[in-house]
Amino acid sequence: MLLCLDCGKETENGHDLMCCPNCQSTGIPIDTEKLLTVRTSWHELRILVMWAERWASALPDKQESEKMLRIVYRIADRMQQQHLDQECGLTFASELAELRASPYVTGEIEQNVIREIPPERG
Ligand SMILES: [Zn+2]
């Protein structure tokens, strides 16, 4: 199976595929038969994900930035789903969401670290 990083849908691995049949992305998909296990720590993953998140946020083209952020979040989400026992998320956006949901925080939280994007629909 091939997993599209743009839309998150899986597709049969056909040799004549030129793009994702769901979203027409031409980005390189994940070959789910090539998944691997890496020995690391949550902290190291957080560093890498947050750097990627920050870099994607800093792209001057807003549309491209949001597309890259969605890919970073999709990857982070796949990793988080494998470790729901962790005390925190992998992204700065998840930390922001946690802070905003806290009963101890009142008022707006301003930040200029990442571009915040609306949640995906569907
Ligand atoms: Zn797709």
Residues whose N, C-alpha, C, O or C-beta is under 5 A from the ligand:
A	BS01	ZN	C4 D6 C7 G8 C20 N22 C23 Q24 S25
